[in-house]
Amino acid sequence: MAKCIDYGIDYPHAAVHCPACYEQVTQQGMLKEMTRANDLKEKELGFRLSGELPEQLPPPKPRVVYTQPVKQQPSNGGIDIEPRNTG
């Protein structure tokens, strides 16, 4: 792992100014969040084993996607005489 001195920084500084300190702070944050996720999973397992939480949660509702209708081309083989919107 790189040290502050590798980047020529030998004075007090914030992690945002030093790649080595920034990496260390980022790794500490990731470790903290991974520990929190593990704790939450342990609590969930405890609830499931005690019967307080159902085995299967209901599936999420499907996402609604809105689309604009497609303009139909003339079916009689003629040309379209409607003005175009150019702006």
HELIX and SHEET records of a PDB file:
HELIX    1   1 CYS A    4  TYR A    7  5                                   4    
HELIX    2   2 ALA A   15  HIS A   17  5                                   3    
HELIX    3   3 PRO A   19  SER A   50  1                                  32    
END                                                                             
